[in-house]
Amino acid sequence: MNDDDQSIGRIAVPCGRLSCKEPVIQELGRGRRKEYCSDTCRRAADRDYKRAKGYVEFYADYLTRSQHEVAAYGRKAEAGALTPEHLAALETTARVAFARAEALAEVGVAPERAAAELSALVAAVRPLLSGGVGFTSRSA
């Protein structure tokens, strides 16, 4: 193998445009990776991205206006329904608890500490799995 040949092989990956199923042959080794099978797909993917981004912006604005309209009627959210903010807070708490439990599982710690972290993990994940509705654990 001489110094000019930096390729160590080839792989086929799917085209970066979601609607295209053509493979993109890439050289392994140094250099920029190809994302699209052709310039046509690259341009189409850019148009698709801009269109999808426009839809997201439109519907996010529509959601905000609808939420303001509901608030204008002075009604509270339905009982048990999670707001996006509450769901994000629950997810953050669950991720932290999971990371702590995962670290303890890798290191191996005293059973008392592991039990406490597992209890915290269960408490953090329970609202996500039950949809925020009061969920009680089963007693043995």
Order of alpha helices (4+ residues) and beta strands (2+ residues): beta-beta-alpha-alpha-alpha
